[in-house]
Amino acid sequence: MKRLFVIVLIFSALICNSQTIRPRNLPTYDNKRLHFGFTIGLNTMDFVLHHSEAFLAGNGDSGFEIDSVFSIEPGRNPGFHFGPVSNLRLNRYMDARFLIDIAFGQRDLTYIVAKNPTAVPVVYESHLMQIESIFVEAPLQIKFRSERLNNHRPYLLAGINPRIDMASQKKIKEEEMPKVRLVRTDLALEFGVGIDFYLPYFKFSTELKFSYGLRNSLVPDGSQYTSAIDKLNSQFFVLSFHFE
């Protein structure tokens, strides 16, 4: 709620500030059919974790015991992305945008595991899984633009993002075991807000986007670490800077 309030406050300040008429940069920019540029930005990658019935009941499939897994906590880490962007003008208020991004990031799963569930008292230990990802993404988005306000123009966007995790199949080192594997492909729904700034020689945009993966990312391996999870969905928050 605080983040939403800050975003609304920034947009309100920009709109109020735009009431003063100023000379326009790139006055015919939006009349062009096609634009190209590049994007760079920051991201945080995370998981939305759904526990399995086996975890909640304390038993896995085929009698496999997972009583030793006490809790699982996902953690997020900062990452970055970059790539080219192309923008197609559909009409006065709508654009279609296509990007090819390479995104680097890491997500954590922290397991609290009982060394011996039958011991009294039970002794727990923490096991951290650091799961690195290198995504090749191809987001296709529809951009809904407001009227241009002097030299800036707020917008909303929505779209889909097919992605491939190039690091998902790499060999797990012995010192990293145990560690879960992720599926190679995913399809995400994306929603965001942004502002186009018209500068003297190019257009600069800032954008905040939320991305939610629709596919279960977990590869079951029969261990207590995967048997305790029903679904593992990807969740990204992305701050991008576009130069066109």
C-alpha positions as a printed Julia matrix, in Angstrom:
244×3 Matrix{Float64}:
  0.0     0.0     0.0
  2.87    2.39    0.78
  4.46    1.69   -2.64
  1.13    2.4    -4.35
  0.79    5.66   -2.45
  4.29    6.76   -3.49
  3.58    5.93   -7.17
  0.28    7.87   -7.08
  2.03   10.8    -5.4
  4.76   10.91   -8.07
  2.24   10.77  -10.91
  0.14   13.51   -9.27
  3.17   15.77   -8.86
  4.16   15.27  -12.49
  0.64   16.04  -13.71
  0.43   19.2   -11.6
  3.85   20.3   -12.77
  2.85   19.73  -16.39
  0.14   22.38  -16.35
  2.73   25.04  -17.22
  3.15   25.16  -21.0
  6.75   24.56  -22.08
  8.49   24.15  -25.46
  8.08   20.58  -26.72
 11.02   18.33  -27.47
 10.65   15.94  -30.42
  7.22   17.33  -31.38
  6.63   14.81  -34.22
  8.08   11.78  -32.45
  4.72   10.06  -31.84
  3.73   10.36  -35.5
  6.35    7.8   -36.52
  5.12    4.26  -37.03
  8.12    2.36  -35.67
 10.82    3.09  -33.1
 13.83    1.14  -31.91
 16.04    1.41  -28.87
 17.41   -0.53  -25.94
 16.54   -1.18  -22.32
 18.52   -1.75  -19.13
 17.25   -2.22  -15.63
 17.13   -3.91  -12.26
 14.97   -6.74  -10.99
 14.19   -8.82   -7.94
 13.34  -12.49   -8.5
 11.25  -14.47   -6.06
  9.08  -17.58   -5.73
  5.43  -17.95   -4.79
  5.51  -21.23   -2.86
  2.53  -23.57   -2.42
  3.09  -26.36    0.12
  2.03  -29.89   -0.81
 -0.61  -31.89    1.04
  2.18  -34.28    1.96
  4.03  -31.5     3.76
  0.9   -30.38    5.61
  0.11  -33.98    6.58
  3.72  -34.84    7.38
  4.0   -37.68    4.84
  4.99  -37.85    1.21
  3.76  -40.04   -1.61
  4.32  -43.8    -1.32
  4.92  -43.49    2.4
  7.95  -41.22    1.97
  8.48  -39.34    5.24
  9.02  -35.6     5.11
  8.53  -34.94    8.84
 12.1   -33.6     8.93
 11.19  -30.54    6.79
  9.88  -28.01    9.28
  9.54  -24.94    7.01
 10.49  -23.52    3.61
 11.0   -19.79    3.06
 11.6   -18.24   -0.38
 13.97  -15.26   -0.6
 14.57  -12.62   -3.24
 17.78  -11.11   -4.54
 18.61   -8.18   -6.85
 19.5    -8.79  -10.47
 19.72   -6.91  -13.76
 18.61   -7.17  -17.39
 19.31   -5.58  -20.77
 18.3    -5.92  -24.42
 16.86   -4.27  -27.54
 13.34   -2.87  -27.75
 11.05   -2.17  -30.72
  7.84   -0.17  -30.55
  4.97   -0.15  -33.08
  2.4     2.66  -33.01
 -1.13    1.22  -33.27
 -3.11    4.42  -32.76
 -2.97    7.66  -30.83
 -3.21    5.95  -27.44
 -1.9     2.41  -28.0
  1.46    0.91  -28.92
  2.64   -2.69  -29.34
  6.08   -3.3   -27.9
  8.43   -6.25  -28.35
 11.63   -6.83  -26.41
 14.36   -9.45  -26.27
 15.87   -9.37  -22.79
 18.62  -11.25  -21.02
 17.89  -11.22  -17.29
 20.3   -12.35  -14.56
 19.16  -13.1   -11.03
 19.06  -15.43   -8.07
 16.33  -16.83   -5.87
 16.77  -18.54   -2.51
 14.94  -21.31   -0.72
 15.74  -21.63    2.98
 14.81  -25.0     4.5
 14.57  -25.55    8.24
 15.17  -29.28    8.68
 15.16  -31.5    11.76
 18.35  -33.53   12.08
 16.46  -36.29   13.88
 12.65  -35.81   14.06
 12.31  -38.49   16.77
 14.91  -36.99   19.09
 13.95  -35.08   22.25
 14.52  -32.21   22.06
 14.45  -31.88   18.26
 17.5   -30.11   16.82
 16.89  -28.03   13.68
 19.35  -26.79   11.1
 19.04  -24.33    8.22
 19.87  -25.22    4.64
 20.08  -22.42    2.05
 19.56  -23.21   -1.63
 20.86  -20.43   -3.9
 19.22  -20.9    -7.3
 20.79  -18.8   -10.07
 18.92  -18.07  -13.3
 19.83  -16.58  -16.67
 16.62  -15.88  -18.58
 16.24  -15.19  -22.28
 12.91  -13.37  -22.48
 10.7   -12.16  -25.35
  7.97   -9.98  -23.81
  5.13   -8.8   -26.04
  3.21   -5.91  -24.49
  0.4    -3.49  -25.23
  1.12    0.03  -24.03
 -1.85    2.29  -23.15
 -0.71    5.93  -23.26
 -2.31    9.1   -21.91
 -2.26   12.43  -23.7
  1.18   13.95  -23.92
  1.75   16.48  -21.12
  4.47   18.85  -22.32
  7.54   16.62  -22.42
  6.27   13.53  -20.65
  3.51   10.96  -21.12
  2.35    8.42  -18.48
  1.28    4.96  -19.58
  0.03    1.55  -18.46
  1.09   -1.76  -19.99
  0.04   -5.4   -20.03
  1.39   -8.4   -21.85
  2.87  -11.88  -21.87
  6.47  -12.95  -21.49
  7.73  -16.37  -22.68
 11.11  -17.07  -21.11
 13.82  -19.72  -21.11
 16.09  -20.31  -18.1
 19.5   -21.09  -19.58
 20.93  -21.99  -16.14
 18.22  -24.49  -15.16
 19.98  -27.54  -16.63
 23.51  -26.83  -15.51
 25.27  -29.41  -13.37
 24.82  -28.98   -9.61
 28.13  -28.93   -7.77
 28.68  -31.42   -4.95
 29.05  -28.67   -2.35
 25.66  -27.21   -3.37
 23.74  -30.43   -2.73
 20.94  -30.89   -1.91
 19.41  -28.45   -4.41
 16.16  -28.43   -6.37
 16.01  -28.02  -10.14
 13.74  -25.71  -12.12
 11.99  -26.26  -15.44
 13.57  -24.65  -18.46
 10.6   -22.69  -19.87
  7.89  -20.46  -18.42
  5.17  -18.06  -19.54
  4.47  -14.97  -17.45
  1.71  -12.39  -17.28
  2.98   -8.83  -16.89
  1.47   -5.53  -15.77
  3.17   -2.19  -15.23
  3.21    1.59  -15.21
  5.7     4.04  -16.67
  6.42    7.53  -17.92
  7.88    8.58  -21.27
 10.17   11.63  -21.1
 10.81   13.47  -24.37
 14.36   14.78  -24.32
 15.97   16.96  -27.02
 17.48   14.01  -28.94
 15.71   10.84  -27.77
 12.89    9.5   -25.62
 13.72    8.17  -22.15
 11.25    6.02  -20.21
 11.13    4.74  -16.65
  8.94    1.74  -15.96
  7.94   -0.46  -13.02
  6.58   -3.89  -13.93
  5.23   -6.98  -12.12
  5.69  -10.38  -13.76
  4.05  -13.63  -12.58
  4.97  -17.03  -14.02
  2.03  -19.31  -14.84
  3.95  -22.59  -14.96
  5.01  -24.69  -11.99
  8.8   -24.18  -12.01
  9.69  -27.13   -9.78
 11.16  -30.38  -11.14
 10.16  -33.19   -8.72
 13.0   -35.53   -7.8
 11.36  -37.7    -5.1
 13.33  -36.11   -2.26
 11.8   -34.52    0.82
 12.82  -31.11   -0.54
 10.56  -31.33   -3.58
  7.88  -33.54   -2.0
  7.13  -30.73    0.44
  6.22  -28.37   -2.44
  3.13  -28.57   -4.63
  3.83  -25.57   -6.89
  6.63  -23.06   -7.27
  5.74  -20.02   -9.39
  8.14  -17.28  -10.43
  7.48  -13.71   -9.37
  9.52  -10.73  -10.6
  9.5    -7.0    -9.9
 11.3    -5.13  -12.68
 12.51   -1.52  -12.89
 13.44   -0.66  -16.48
 14.98    2.31  -18.25
 14.22    2.53  -21.98
 16.15    4.63  -24.49
 14.45    5.11  -27.88
